[in-house]
Amino acid sequence: MVMIATAYTPGHGCGTITATGMRARYGVVAVDPRVIPLGTHLYIEGYGEAIAADTGSAIKGVRIDLCFDSLAQARAFGRRKVVVHIK
């Protein structure tokens, strides 16, 4: 499915522990659990393997928030459309 992706970095305006209790890190993404259930394994083109383990107040519908290890990486990613494959 095609989704609008944004990027975040733990500790910069958000927490370091996800809604499922995992540590926020690269490969952990926030989703709307009505669209993609928490715990779902994903492959995101241009990002790689990921797990849906977090939610966010702005993440509604076909939006996804990708965790990056550094603020510079998150800012460089910005906001864009991505293709998400459910595994």
C-alpha positions as protocol buffer text, in pm:
chain_id: "A"
residue {
  index: 1
  type: MET
  ca { x: 0 y: 0 z: 0 }
}
residue {
  index: 2
  type: VAL
  ca { x: 110 y: 357 z: -58 }
}
residue {
  index: 3
  type: MET
  ca { x: 135 y: 566 z: 258 }
}
residue {
  index: 4
  type: ILE
  ca { x: 248 y: 915 z: 356 }
}
residue {
  index: 5
  type: ALA
  ca { x: 562 y: 874 z: 566 }
}
residue {
  index: 6
  type: THR
  ca { x: 718 y: 1112 z: 814 }
}
residue {
  index: 7
  type: ALA
  ca { x: 1026 y: 1057 z: 1026 }
}
residue {
  index: 8
  type: TYR
  ca { x: 1107 y: 1082 z: 1394 }
}
residue {
  index: 9
  type: THR
  ca { x: 1399 y: 1035 z: 1629 }
}
residue {
  index: 10
  type: PRO
  ca { x: 1357 y: 909 z: 1987 }
}
residue {
  index: 11
  type: GLY
  ca { x: 1380 y: 1187 z: 2243 }
}
residue {
  index: 12
  type: HIS
  ca { x: 1320 y: 1474 z: 1999 }
}
residue {
  index: 13
  type: GLY
  ca { x: 959 y: 1565 z: 2066 }
}
residue {
  index: 14
  type: CYS
  ca { x: 859 y: 1207 z: 2138 }
}
residue {
  index: 15
  type: GLY
  ca { x: 939 y: 933 z: 2386 }
}
residue {
  index: 16
  type: THR
  ca { x: 1195 y: 657 z: 2370 }
}
residue {
  index: 17
  type: ILE
  ca { x: 955 y: 372 z: 2454 }
}
residue {
  index: 18
  type: THR
  ca { x: 684 y: 276 z: 2205 }
}
residue {
  index: 19
  type: ALA
  ca { x: 317 y: 199 z: 2263 }
}
residue {
  index: 20
  type: THR
  ca { x: 405 y: -172 z: 2269 }
}
residue {
  index: 21
  type: GLY
  ca { x: 691 y: -127 z: 2518 }
}
residue {
  index: 22
  type: MET
  ca { x: 975 y: -160 z: 2266 }
}
residue {
  index: 23
  type: ARG
  ca { x: 1265 y: 83 z: 2259 }
}
residue {
  index: 24
  type: ALA
  ca { x: 1225 y: 329 z: 1972 }
}
residue {
  index: 25
  type: ARG
  ca { x: 1503 y: 271 z: 1718 }
}
residue {
  index: 26
  type: TYR
  ca { x: 1560 y: 234 z: 1344 }
}
residue {
  index: 27
  type: GLY
  ca { x: 1317 y: -27 z: 1212 }
}
residue {
  index: 28
  type: VAL
  ca { x: 1038 y: 61 z: 1454 }
}
residue {
  index: 29
  type: VAL
  ca { x: 748 y: 250 z: 1300 }
}
residue {
  index: 30
  type: ALA
  ca { x: 431 y: 418 z: 1421 }
}
residue {
  index: 31
  type: VAL
  ca { x: 105 y: 330 z: 1251 }
}
residue {
  index: 32
  type: ASP
  ca { x: -270 y: 367 z: 1288 }
}
residue {
  index: 33
  type: PRO
  ca { x: -358 y: 24 z: 1434 }
}
residue {
  index: 34
  type: ARG
  ca { x: -694 y: 36 z: 1254 }
}
residue {
  index: 35
  type: VAL
  ca { x: -497 y: 23 z: 926 }
}
residue {
  index: 36
  type: ILE
  ca { x: -193 y: -187 z: 1024 }
}
residue {
  index: 37
  type: PRO
  ca { x: -215 y: -390 z: 1346 }
}
residue {
  index: 38
  type: LEU
  ca { x: 61 y: -340 z: 1604 }
}
residue {
  index: 39
  type: GLY
  ca { x: 317 y: -619 z: 1581 }
}
residue {
  index: 40
  type: THR
  ca { x: 290 y: -648 z: 1202 }
}
residue {
  index: 41
  type: HIS
  ca { x: 618 y: -700 z: 1017 }
}
residue {
  index: 42
  type: LEU
  ca { x: 664 y: -471 z: 719 }
}
residue {
  index: 43
  type: TYR
  ca { x: 900 y: -397 z: 434 }
}
residue {
  index: 44
  type: ILE
  ca { x: 909 y: -28 z: 342 }
}
residue {
  index: 45
  type: GLU
  ca { x: 1068 y: 60 z: 10 }
}
residue {
  index: 46
  type: GLY
  ca { x: 1356 y: 302 z: 66 }
}
residue {
  index: 47
  type: TYR
  ca { x: 1368 y: 222 z: 442 }
}
residue {
  index: 48
  type: GLY
  ca { x: 1385 y: -156 z: 482 }
}
residue {
  index: 49
  type: GLU
  ca { x: 1248 y: -409 z: 729 }
}
residue {
  index: 50
  type: ALA
  ca { x: 1031 y: -269 z: 1006 }
}
residue {
  index: 51
  type: ILE
  ca { x: 784 y: -360 z: 1277 }
}
residue {
  index: 52
  type: ALA
  ca { x: 465 y: -168 z: 1354 }
}
residue {
  index: 53
  type: ALA
  ca { x: 521 y: -109 z: 1726 }
}
residue {
  index: 54
  type: ASP
  ca { x: 410 y: 246 z: 1796 }
}
residue {
  index: 55
  type: THR
  ca { x: 124 y: 489 z: 1749 }
}
residue {
  index: 56
  type: GLY
  ca { x: 113 y: 865 z: 1736 }
}
residue {
  index: 57
  type: SER
  ca { x: -151 y: 1132 z: 1773 }
}
residue {
  index: 58
  type: ALA
  ca { x: -89 y: 1255 z: 1415 }
}
residue {
  index: 59
  type: ILE
  ca { x: -67 y: 905 z: 1266 }
}
residue {
  index: 60
  type: LYS
  ca { x: -419 y: 844 z: 1139 }
}
residue {
  index: 61
  type: GLY
  ca { x: -529 y: 648 z: 833 }
}
residue {
  index: 62
  type: VAL
  ca { x: -267 y: 577 z: 567 }
}
residue {
  index: 63
  type: ARG
  ca { x: 17 y: 757 z: 745 }
}
residue {
  index: 64
  type: ILE
  ca { x: 331 y: 600 z: 889 }
}
residue {
  index: 65
  type: ASP
  ca { x: 606 y: 747 z: 1105 }
}
residue {
  index: 66
  type: LEU
  ca { x: 952 y: 594 z: 1056 }
}
residue {
  index: 67
  type: CYS
  ca { x: 1208 y: 597 z: 1337 }
}
residue {
  index: 68
  type: PHE
  ca { x: 1563 y: 705 z: 1253 }
}
residue {
  index: 69
  type: ASP
  ca { x: 1873 y: 689 z: 1473 }
}
residue {
  index: 70
  type: SER
  ca { x: 1969 y: 1054 z: 1428 }
}
residue {
  index: 71
  type: LEU
  ca { x: 1787 y: 1383 z: 1393 }
}
residue {
  index: 72
  type: ALA
  ca { x: 1989 y: 1457 z: 1078 }
}
residue {
  index: 73
  type: GLN
  ca { x: 1864 y: 1134 z: 915 }
}
residue {
  index: 74
  type: ALA
  ca { x: 1504 y: 1209 z: 1012 }
}
residue {
  index: 75
  type: ARG
  ca { x: 1524 y: 1564 z: 875 }
}
residue {
  index: 76
  type: ALA
  ca { x: 1686 y: 1441 z: 552 }
}
residue {
  index: 77
  type: PHE
  ca { x: 1401 y: 1191 z: 505 }
}
residue {
  index: 78
  type: GLY
  ca { x: 1136 y: 1457 z: 561 }
}
residue {
  index: 79
  type: ARG
  ca { x: 790 y: 1365 z: 442 }
}
residue {
  index: 80
  type: ARG
  ca { x: 721 y: 1154 z: 134 }
}
residue {
  index: 81
  type: LYS
  ca { x: 510 y: 876 z: -10 }
}
residue {
  index: 82
  type: VAL
  ca { x: 639 y: 524 z: 47 }
}
residue {
  index: 83
  type: VAL
  ca { x: 527 y: 179 z: -60 }
}
residue {
  index: 84
  type: VAL
  ca { x: 463 y: -47 z: 239 }
}
residue {
  index: 85
  type: HIS
  ca { x: 452 y: -426 z: 205 }
}
residue {
  index: 86
  type: ILE
  ca { x: 289 y: -628 z: 481 }
}
residue {
  index: 87
  type: LYS
  ca { x: 481 y: -949 z: 546 }
}
